[in-house]
Amino acid sequence: MKAKQVILSFYAALFILFGIVALASPTLISSVINFELQTPIANMEFMATYGGLFLGLGLFMLHCIKSNINLGLVCVLFTMGSMLLSRASGAFIFGGVDMIQTIYIAGELFTTLLISFLLYNSRIAQAA
């Protein structure tokens, strides 16, 4: 139980931090991923998508630490798993994977495997 709480806390903090940075300085994040924001609308959209969405997911995960750890872990699994599938599909379709994208894919794969393992073992423990 404690390990799941620590892991969910880590991902909640990661999502909240990423969201805050994307809200406060969208060009900082966009430049790291080679995404050029050329208009005020592009900045606003980036802030909403990367800042608002990540912040909202992180706050939901934070809420789940107290209310339902497994639900928070499912949120992490679905979010990171969807990002992994989307990024891998994009890499296959468009190519051009750089070091940052490789790091993201590795992190998303690790997270998906880790959270799947935790949830699977939790389910086995409950059934026993």
Helices and strands as residue ranges (DSSP letters): H 2-24, H 26-32, H 40-46, I 47-53, H 54-67, H 69-94, H 99-127
